[in-house]
Amino acid sequence: TVADDQWQDLMMDQTGILVGKSMADSFGWSVGDRVPISSSIFQQQDGSRTWDVKLAATFEGSGNNADEMQAFMHYDYFNESRSFGRDTIGWVVTQIDDPERADDIASAIDMRFANSPTETKSSTEAGFAAGFAAQIGNIALMVQMVLGCVFFTLLLITGNTMAQAVRERTSELAVLKTIGFSDRRVLWMVLAESIAVALIGGAIGLGLGFVFMQGAAAALSQFLPGLALPPGAVITGLLLALALGIVTGLLPAWQAGRLKVIDALARG
């Protein structure tokens, strides 16, 4: 959203620019400031690569996915002064009424300009961001590989911890059975302990992840706008913690349930 008075000033001043609030705050800019904008690609006819512009308006995004690390300037002001590439553009943003038809509309646009000097490559905003990220590498695959290694390591560590806990408390488990605890009840107690440990650890990890995500979102807002920890990811994390607790606790719980009182007391 843009304030009406700022929008009017922007439209009346060809040297005015529209800047995202996050970008303005990061540079300490205020509405009315004159700032230099430099380009590593384009240059003016006098050889300068810097345009003197006025910050006429700022905008705020309407959602978490809005990118406020952007700046927009008048095309005519830029086009008249640049030394090459006049009357050309690099990309166009198209707003459509039905997001479900995004792929069909993108194909129609590309077919319209196919085999012309100005062929286009249309995609959704998410697709554009994914393509940009793909230039760095298959980030999704790398993240999945790291998470797979972490989850496997957690299985080993948690499973070993629970097995060791059962071995160290053999005498205590034998006493519980002696005073009337059934094999099934002992089994469920050990399994519940494993699940509780996994869920507590998962909750702590998700809490730390939320704090880290807040800092990462602020630091990487220019490259990854809308970076956040959605509720779905929290639920998935808790379900994985539950699965981890069950898988790592089944064997120790089964061993505890089958434990013979005489053998356990003899070991103790």
C-alpha positions in Angstrom: 0.0 0.0 0.0 1.1 3.6 -0.7 -0.2 6.8 0.9 -2.3 8.8 -1.6 -0.3 12.0 -1.2 3.0 10.2 -1.7 1.6 8.5 -4.8 0.6 11.9 -6.3 4.0 13.3 -5.6 5.5 10.2 -7.3 3.4 10.7 -10.4 4.2 14.4 -10.7 8.0 14.1 -10.3 9.8 12.1 -13.0 12.9 11.8 -10.8 10.8 10.3 -8.0 11.2 6.6 -6.9 9.0 4.2 -5.0 10.9 2.3 -2.4 9.8 -0.6 -0.1 9.6 0.3 3.5 12.1 -2.3 4.6 14.7 -1.0 2.0 14.1 2.6 3.1 14.6 1.6 6.8 17.7 -0.4 6.1 19.4 2.6 4.4 18.0 5.2 6.7 16.1 6.9 3.9 13.0 9.1 4.4 10.4 10.4 2.0 11.8 13.6 0.4 15.4 12.5 0.5 17.5 12.7 -2.7 19.6 9.5 -3.1 22.0 8.3 -5.8 21.0 5.0 -7.6 23.9 3.3 -9.3 23.8 0.5 -12.0 26.4 -2.1 -12.7 25.0 -2.6 -16.2 23.6 0.7 -17.6 25.2 4.1 -17.9 24.0 7.5 -18.8 25.0 9.3 -22.0 27.7 11.3 -20.1 29.3 8.1 -19.0 28.0 8.2 -15.4 26.4 5.1 -13.9 24.6 7.0 -11.2 21.1 8.5 -11.3 20.1 11.2 -8.9 16.5 10.5 -7.7 14.1 11.6 -5.1 12.4 9.2 -2.7 8.9 10.3 -3.3 7.0 7.4 -1.8 7.3 4.2 0.2 5.1 1.1 0.1 4.3 -1.7 2.5 3.5 -5.2 1.6 0.1 -6.7 2.4 1.4 -10.1 3.4 4.4 -12.1 4.7 5.4 -12.9 1.1 5.7 -9.3 0.0 9.1 -8.2 -0.9 9.8 -4.7 0.5 13.5 -4.7 -0.6 12.6 -3.2 -4.0 12.8 0.2 -5.6 10.9 1.5 -8.7 11.7 4.5 -10.8 10.0 6.2 -13.8 10.8 4.4 -17.0 10.8 7.6 -19.1 13.4 9.3 -16.9 15.7 6.2 -17.1 15.1 5.5 -20.8 15.8 9.1 -22.0 19.2 9.2 -20.2 20.7 5.8 -20.7 23.3 5.3 -23.4 22.1 2.0 -24.9 19.1 -0.3 -24.9 16.6 2.5 -25.4 12.9 1.6 -25.7 13.5 -1.9 -24.4 12.5 -3.6 -21.2 13.8 -6.6 -19.3 10.7 -8.0 -17.7 7.0 -7.2 -17.2 4.8 -8.0 -14.2 1.3 -9.2 -15.2 -1.5 -9.5 -12.7 -4.2 -12.0 -13.4 -7.7 -12.6 -11.9 -7.5 -16.4 -11.6 -4.2 -17.8 -10.2 -5.3 -21.3 -11.3 -4.9 -20.2 -14.9 -1.4 -18.9 -14.4 0.3 -21.6 -16.5 -2.2 -21.3 -19.4 -1.8 -17.6 -19.5 2.0 -17.8 -19.4 1.9 -20.2 -22.3 -0.4 -17.9 -24.2 1.9 -14.9 -23.7 4.9 -16.9 -24.8 3.1 -18.2 -27.9 2.1 -14.6 -28.8 5.7 -13.5 -29.0 7.2 -16.8 -30.3 9.6 -16.5 -33.3 9.8 -12.7 -32.9 12.8 -10.5 -32.1 11.3 -10.1 -28.6 10.5 -13.7 -27.4 9.3 -14.0 -23.9 9.7 -16.5 -21.1 6.7 -16.2 -18.7 6.4 -17.8 -15.3 4.7 -17.3 -12.0 6.5 -15.3 -9.3 7.2 -18.5 -7.4 8.6 -20.1 -10.5 10.8 -17.1 -11.2 12.2 -17.3 -7.6 12.7 -21.1 -8.0 14.6 -20.6 -11.2 16.8 -17.9 -9.6 17.6 -20.2 -6.7 18.3 -23.0 -9.1 21.3 -21.0 -10.4 22.9 -21.5 -7.1 22.1 -25.2 -7.0 19.4 -27.7 -6.2 18.7 -26.2 -2.8 15.7 -28.5 -2.1 17.8 -31.6 -2.7 20.7 -30.3 -0.5 18.3 -29.5 2.3 16.6 -32.9 2.1 20.0 -34.6 2.2 21.1 -32.7 5.2 17.7 -33.3 7.0 18.0 -37.0 6.1 21.4 -37.3 7.7 20.3 -35.4 10.8 17.2 -37.6 11.2 19.2 -40.8 10.8 21.8 -39.5 13.4 18.9 -38.7 15.8 17.6 -42.2 15.4 20.9 -43.6 16.4 21.5 -41.3 19.3 18.0 -41.4 20.7 17.7 -45.2 20.3 21.1 -45.7 22.0 20.0 -43.4 24.8 16.8 -45.2 25.5 18.5 -48.7 25.3 21.1 -47.5 27.8 18.4 -46.1 30.1 16.6 -49.4 30.2 19.8 -51.3 30.9 20.7 -48.9 33.7 17.3 -49.3 35.3 16.9 -53.0 35.0 16.6 -53.4 38.8 14.0 -50.6 39.0 11.9 -52.2 36.3 12.1 -55.6 38.1 10.9 -53.9 41.3 7.9 -52.4 39.4 7.0 -55.9 38.1 7.4 -57.3 41.5 4.9 -54.9 43.1 2.3 -55.7 40.4 3.1 -53.7 37.2 2.2 -55.9 34.2 4.5 -56.5 31.3 2.3 -54.4 29.0 2.2 -51.5 31.5 6.0 -51.4 31.8 6.3 -51.6 28.0 4.0 -48.5 27.6 5.8 -46.6 30.4 9.2 -47.0 28.6 7.6 -46.2 25.2 5.9 -43.1 26.7 9.2 -41.9 28.1 10.8 -42.2 24.7 8.0 -40.3 23.0 8.1 -37.6 25.7 11.8 -37.1 25.3 11.4 -36.8 21.5 8.5 -34.4 21.7 10.3 -32.2 24.3 13.4 -32.1 22.2 11.4 -31.4 19.0 9.5 -28.6 20.7 12.8 -27.0 21.9 14.2 -27.4 18.4 11.2 -25.8 16.8 11.3 -22.9 19.2 15.0 -22.3 18.4 14.2 -22.7 14.7 11.5 -20.0 15.0 13.9 -17.6 16.6 16.5 -18.3 14.0 14.0 -17.9 11.2 13.0 -14.5 12.5 16.6 -13.3 12.3 17.2 -15.0 8.9 14.1 -13.5 7.5 15.3 -10.0 8.3 18.8 -10.7 7.1 17.8 -12.4 3.8 14.7 -10.4 3.0 16.2 -9.1 -0.2 16.9 -12.6 -1.5 14.2 -14.6 0.2 11.2 -12.4 0.9 8.5 -14.0 3.0 10.9 -16.4 4.7 8.9 -17.8 7.7 8.1 -20.9 9.7 4.5 -21.8 8.7 2.2 -23.6 11.0 2.3 -26.6 8.7 6.0 -27.0 9.2 5.6 -26.9 13.0 2.9 -29.6 12.8 5.2 -31.7 10.5 8.1 -31.2 12.9 6.0 -32.4 15.9 4.8 -35.4 13.9 8.4 -36.3 13.0 9.4 -36.0 16.6 6.5 -38.3 17.6 7.6 -40.9 14.9 11.2 -40.6 16.2 10.1 -41.3 19.7 8.0 -44.3 18.7 10.7 -45.9 16.4 13.5 -45.4 18.9 11.4 -46.5 21.9 9.9 -49.7 20.5 12.8 -52.0 21.0 13.8 -50.8 24.5 10.1 -50.9 25.5 9.7 -54.5 24.1 12.9 -55.6 26.0 11.6 -54.0 29.2 8.2 -55.7 28.8 9.9 -59.2 28.3 12.2 -58.6 31.3 12.1 -61.5 33.8 12.1 -60.4 37.4 14.6 -63.1 38.6 17.1 -62.3 35.7 16.8 -58.6 36.3 17.4 -58.8 40.0 20.4 -61.2 39.4 21.9 -58.6 37.0 21.3 -55.8 39.5 
